[in-house]
Amino acid sequence: MENSEKTEVVLLACGSFNPITNMHLRLFELARDYMNGTGKYEVIKGIISPVGDAYKKKGLISAHHRVIMAELATRNSKWLEVDTWESLQQDWIETATVLRHHQEKLEASSCDQQQDSPVLERPGRKRKWAEQRQDCSQKKSLEQTKTKGVPKVKLLCGADLLESFGVPNLWKGEDITKIVGDYGLICITRAGNDAQKFIYESDVLWKHQNNIHLVNEWITNDISSTKIRRALRRGQSIRYLVPDLVQEYIEKHSLYSSESEERNVGVILAPLQRKTAEADT
Amino acid sequence: MQIRIHQLLHAVECPPLGSVLGGTVRSNERSAHPPWSSQSGRVAAAASVNVPDKMKSRIPVVLLACGSFNPITNMHLRLFEVARDHLHQTGRYQVIGGIISPVNDNYGKKDLVAARHRVAMARLALQTSDWIQVDPWESEQVQWMETVKVLRHHHSELLRSLPWKEGLDQGKADSPAPAAVPELKLLCGADVLKTFQTPNLWKDTHIQEIVEKFGLVCVDRAGHDPKGYILGSPILQRYQDNIHLAREPVQNEISATYIRRALGQGQSVKYLLPDAVIAYIKEHDLYASPGEE
């Protein structure tokens, strides 16, 4: 079968989604068209993983609302879903860890499917991944089943994330290596040349360039959450920039204001805090 | 459409000037300064009266957008929102309605799908809007017509829908306070403003009528310099007070041309236009391959 030659891919987007906009949603559509268009991949799912409140970014409102807005935005999508694991953690979680979490989850459920049994999650108890993986690898060696490869998680992002790899202390070097080495990056950008140059100038990115897919966004669709929040503070319309349900939810709950924009002012962003803490020990 | 504007007009507060200034104004004085004109605002300001914004008479405005809408996109819809915000922010206007007028099939533009589809798609896109409507009049005419004629038509429709008509030109002392006469303004992107310069595309007399009698609300577009276009044209310069340049803070270049190409190549256009429009396009197999219809 043709399909079994293609690698199944799950797109994972991490970010504040403060709030989610039509542009975020477009990233998924563009990435899916591109990956499917190569003939080598089949995108089966897209996951939106809003960051936890512990990230401490300026103007970041409660994860509770950001998750609901993302869910409203993806309500009528057949392949996009919202995952709350990251947002529910007490501490801020590095992106590489979120990727690993989702990859392991996929491996576990893929293994369950191979066993021909329904996913065994007895109420009140989640099987530990370590257990599942052990079962899985044992069963694999015993049975010579013809299986589809496990779907691969890839990080979906805009060029701003790619270039943030260059911000001192924001990312751990080993995390960048894991992200592009073990998983892969799909980066939607308008300025393809700048992104290529950035990859060229980084030894780590250059080494794994085959795992970094640059997708051109021909339509200038500059709907940044910052601009949305600014428009809201000024009483300007955000219709047609975010899904209608999101716009209604924001209005109903008066989510964004000058006050909300002042949250976390003077607080150091979690990844920078952690880097400093590690340097001290 | 007429009935709706009728209802909306009543919603616009236009108190008689006398009550605003706290004194009595004889009715013949009132007719000299019709409450719906911007004069009343300026007079109140000159008298140093601190008039709360909503008490000042704002000029009611209806925005009219002409174009192919082939298909309608979120960017078209944004034009209306941005224009409305801009006019409200000046303090002088109250936008009471919006009209989308898809062009006639006989316009002869390449790849133009049948008007009935373009009208239907606009209608679907506007299902969730409480102030913008599609009007198929232009598309139903026997032939293509110049924009100024579409403006004239809709303007006379607006006047006809006013709750009364006789007092307008007679200014009778005992006539009831008239609902303000709304202004109809042409809404467009900065690229359209530029086309005024294209030789033979617009008649000079039409350009003049558009900016003099109606007015223009022109929304920014990347790569265009609307102020420059105005400065470069004597007609536009003369009536620049009637040309409102609105900034779109979010650069959003969703061209219908791109949409058609993406559809032709089987790519997703989700989140660039309303879902209902995408569903319609798929259902009717529009734009399925380049050069359809």
Chai-1 contact restraints between the chains, C-beta under 6 A:
chainA,res_idxA,chainB,res_idxB,connection_type,confidence,min_distance_angstrom,max_distance_angstrom,comment,restraint_id
A,N22,B,Y271,contact,1.0,0.0,6.0,A-B,restraint_1
A,L25,B,Y271,contact,1.0,0.0,6.0,A-B,restraint_2
A,R26,B,Y271,contact,1.0,0.0,6.0,A-B,restraint_3
A,E29,B,S268,contact,1.0,0.0,6.0,A-B,restraint_4
A,E29,B,K270,contact,1.0,0.0,6.0,A-B,restraint_5
A,D33,B,Q267,contact,1.0,0.0,6.0,A-B,restraint_6
A,D33,B,S268,contact,1.0,0.0,6.0,A-B,restraint_7
A,I219,B,E253,contact,1.0,0.0,6.0,A-B,restraint_8
A,I219,B,I254,contact,1.0,0.0,6.0,A-B,restraint_9
A,I219,B,Y258,contact,1.0,0.0,6.0,A-B,restraint_10
A,T220,B,Q251,contact,1.0,0.0,6.0,A-B,restraint_11
A,T220,B,E253,contact,1.0,0.0,6.0,A-B,restraint_12
A,D222,B,V250,contact,1.0,0.0,6.0,A-B,restraint_13
A,D222,B,Q251,contact,1.0,0.0,6.0,A-B,restraint_14
A,I223,B,V250,contact,1.0,0.0,6.0,A-B,restraint_15
A,K227,B,P249,contact,1.0,0.0,6.0,A-B,restraint_16
A,K227,B,V250,contact,1.0,0.0,6.0,A-B,restraint_17
A,Q236,B,D85,contact,1.0,0.0,6.0,A-B,restraint_18
A,S237,B,E81,contact,1.0,0.0,6.0,A-B,restraint_19
A,S237,B,D85,contact,1.0,0.0,6.0,A-B,restraint_20
A,R239,B,E81,contact,1.0,0.0,6.0,A-B,restraint_21
A,Y240,B,N74,contact,1.0,0.0,6.0,A-B,restraint_22
A,Y240,B,L77,contact,1.0,0.0,6.0,A-B,restraint_23
A,Y240,B,R78,contact,1.0,0.0,6.0,A-B,restraint_24
A,L241,B,V250,contact,1.0,0.0,6.0,A-B,restraint_25
A,D244,B,T128,contact,1.0,0.0,6.0,A-B,restraint_26
